[in-house]
Amino acid sequence: MDFVTLNNGIKMPLIGFGTYQMPSRITERCVEEALSVGYRHIDTAQCYGNEREVGRAIKNSGFNREKIFVTTKIWGGRGYRDTLTSIESSLRALDIGYIDLLLIHEPTGNFNEIYRAMETKYREGSLRAIGVANFLETNFFRLMQTAQIVPAVNQIETHVFRQQNNMNRLMKRFSTVHESWSPLACGKNGIFSNATLKKIAASHDKTIAQVALRFLYQQDIPIIPKSTHIERMKENFSITDFELSAEELAEINRLDTGKSLFSWW
Ligand SMILES: NC(=O)c1ccc[n+]([C@@H]2O[C@H](COP(=O)([O-])OP(=O)(O)OC[C@H]3O[C@@H](n4cnc5c(N)ncnc54)[C@H](OP(=O)(O)O)[C@@H]3O)[C@@H](O)[C@H]2O)c1
């Protein structure tokens, strides 16, 4: 298992499992399968409506709690007090004692105050690390004007078509880990039939999904691919036994459009 070390010394597995758009009725089964495949890092969020099922799968798995890294995200916080309550509700829903990484889901509301509440809970010990998601340059700088704890992670849209090289450099300057969401571009833009990725995949006897994920993994960018199919969970997890060459990386670099496929952030 490969890890990235966060700026407070906590280790986060580089390959995680996403649960966005995973209906709560199947989440427990999917997370149990992901854990059986070998994933030890699960990404959920308040607004996915499946924190309870993620927690249940972890408790049922029989693994020691400290072997599994769990991220969740605060949704729709307004300020300091309601965020304290909101964090408590996530802790209750997950019911696994503590949260490894809590992120502000998006830069809305009074995020300086939302983050201050997260700092309080971090100091109290119920959060092992805190960070943000979807904070591009301007909002990241606004947050840094008041943050006392440098965000451990910034989870942003990152895949072969939007590589976020500028944000990657900026995050390195702040010792904030740049994490990818939608590492498979959520299947958009014809990723699974892209000719460049297809050619590279064939030369390694791998799939397009594996090449797209390996491209990020090889840059130490944590990835959290989501799948409801165990065969794909296995496929997405099996990316540590091959290496993309400098030429292949350069070819994939040329797929970058610099544009969002989602138009959220
Ligand atoms: N912070 C944020 O604002 C934010 C935003 C979006 C996502 N996220 C996080 O990032 C995670 C990943 O992003 P995502 O779920 O949007 O998209 P993704 O992981 O890039 O792609 C998931 C899609 O690809 C399919 N898929 C997965 N593996 C495949 C494979 N090997 N071959 C072919 N198809 C495959 C899945 O279908 P099946 O399920 O049918 O296999 C699903 O439709 C989310 O689940 C969530 O945890 C965070």
The ligand as an SDF file (V2000), in Angstrom:
LIG
                    3D

 48 52  0  0  0  0  0  0  0  0999 V2000
  -15.1340   17.0190   -3.8210 N   0  0  0  0  0  0  0  0  0  0  0  0
  -15.9760   17.0240   -4.8350 C   0  0  0  0  0  0  0  0  0  0  0  0
  -16.6240   18.0470   -5.1420 O   0  0  0  0  0  0  0  0  0  0  0  0
  -16.1600   15.7710   -5.6270 C   0  0  0  0  0  0  0  0  0  0  0  0
  -16.8220   15.8290   -6.8620 C   0  0  0  0  0  0  0  0  0  0  0  0
  -16.9740   14.6450   -7.5890 C   0  0  0  0  0  0  0  0  0  0  0  0
  -16.4590   13.4700   -7.0850 C   0  0  0  0  0  0  0  0  0  0  0  0
  -15.8370   13.4200   -5.8590 N   0  0  0  0  0  0  0  0  0  0  0  0
  -15.2950   12.1560   -5.3130 C   0  0  0  0  0  0  0  0  0  0  0  0
  -14.4800   11.5510   -6.3140 O   0  0  0  0  0  0  0  0  0  0  0  0
  -14.9520   10.2250   -6.5470 C   0  0  0  0  0  0  0  0  0  0  0  0
  -14.6860    9.7930   -7.9650 C   0  0  0  0  0  0  0  0  0  0  0  0
  -15.3380   10.6540   -8.8730 O   0  0  0  0  0  0  0  0  0  0  0  0
  -16.6440   10.2350   -9.7020 P   0  0  0  0  0  0  0  0  0  0  0  0
  -17.3930    9.1970   -8.9580 O   0  0  0  0  0  0  0  0  0  0  0  0
  -17.3390   11.4930  -10.0690 O   0  0  0  0  0  0  0  0  0  0  0  0
  -16.0820    9.6630  -11.0580 O   0  0  0  0  0  0  0  0  0  0  0  0
  -14.9160    8.6360  -11.5050 P   0  0  0  0  0  0  0  0  0  0  0  0
  -14.4220    7.8320  -10.3700 O   0  0  0  0  0  0  0  0  0  0  0  0
  -13.9800    9.4430  -12.3120 O   0  0  0  0  0  0  0  0  0  0  0  0
  -15.7220    7.7180  -12.5180 O   0  0  0  0  0  0  0  0  0  0  0  0
  -16.7850    6.9230  -12.0700 C   0  0  0  0  0  0  0  0  0  0  0  0
  -17.5700    6.4320  -13.2980 C   0  0  0  0  0  0  0  0  0  0  0  0
  -16.7450    5.6030  -14.1030 O   0  0  0  0  0  0  0  0  0  0  0  0
  -17.2800    4.2610  -14.1210 C   0  0  0  0  0  0  0  0  0  0  0  0
  -16.1150    3.3660  -13.9530 N   0  0  0  0  0  0  0  0  0  0  0  0
  -15.3810    3.1710  -12.8430 C   0  0  0  0  0  0  0  0  0  0  0  0
  -14.3430    2.3490  -13.0840 N   0  0  0  0  0  0  0  0  0  0  0  0
  -14.4340    2.0060  -14.3940 C   0  0  0  0  0  0  0  0  0  0  0  0
  -13.6550    1.1840  -15.2260 C   0  0  0  0  0  0  0  0  0  0  0  0
  -12.5720    0.5460  -14.7680 N   0  0  0  0  0  0  0  0  0  0  0  0
  -14.0410    1.0390  -16.5350 N   0  0  0  0  0  0  0  0  0  0  0  0
  -15.1430    1.6950  -17.0110 C   0  0  0  0  0  0  0  0  0  0  0  0
  -15.9250    2.4880  -16.2570 N   0  0  0  0  0  0  0  0  0  0  0  0
  -15.5690    2.6510  -14.9580 C   0  0  0  0  0  0  0  0  0  0  0  0
  -18.2670    4.1850  -12.9870 C   0  0  0  0  0  0  0  0  0  0  0  0
  -19.3350    3.3190  -13.3040 O   0  0  0  0  0  0  0  0  0  0  0  0
  -19.7880    2.0740  -12.3640 P   0  0  0  0  0  0  0  0  0  0  0  0
  -20.0270    2.6200  -10.9750 O   0  0  0  0  0  0  0  0  0  0  0  0
  -21.0410    1.6150  -13.0440 O   0  0  0  0  0  0  0  0  0  0  0  0
  -18.6720    1.0760  -12.4190 O   0  0  0  0  0  0  0  0  0  0  0  0
  -18.7800    5.6200  -12.9100 C   0  0  0  0  0  0  0  0  0  0  0  0
  -19.7690    5.8390  -13.8920 O   0  0  0  0  0  0  0  0  0  0  0  0
  -16.4370   10.3390   -6.2010 C   0  0  0  0  0  0  0  0  0  0  0  0
  -17.0690    9.0830   -6.1080 O   0  0  0  0  0  0  0  0  0  0  0  0
  -16.3830   11.1430   -4.9480 C   0  0  0  0  0  0  0  0  0  0  0  0
  -16.0120   10.3260   -3.8550 O   0  0  0  0  0  0  0  0  0  0  0  0
  -15.6660   14.5690   -5.1450 C   0  0  0  0  0  0  0  0  0  0  0  0
  1  2  1  0
  2  3  2  0
  2  4  1  0
  4  5  1  0
  4 48  2  0
  5  6  2  0
  6  7  1  0
  7  8  2  0
  8  9  1  0
  8 48  1  0
  9 10  1  0
  9 46  1  0
 10 11  1  0
 11 12  1  0
 11 44  1  0
 12 13  1  0
 13 14  1  0
 14 15  2  0
 14 16  1  0
 14 17  1  0
 17 18  1  0
 18 19  2  0
 18 20  1  0
 18 21  1  0
 21 22  1  0
 22 23  1  0
 23 24  1  0
 23 42  1  0
 24 25  1  0
 25 26  1  0
 25 36  1  0
 26 27  1  0
 26 35  1  0
 27 28  2  0
 28 29  1  0
 29 30  1  0
 29 35  2  0
 30 31  1  0
 30 32  2  0
 32 33  1  0
 33 34  2  0
 34 35  1  0
 36 37  1  0
 36 42  1  0
 37 38  1  0
 38 39  2  0
 38 40  1  0
 38 41  1  0
 42 43  1  0
 44 45  1  0
 44 46  1  0
 46 47  1  0
M  CHG  2   8   1  16  -1
M  END
$$$$
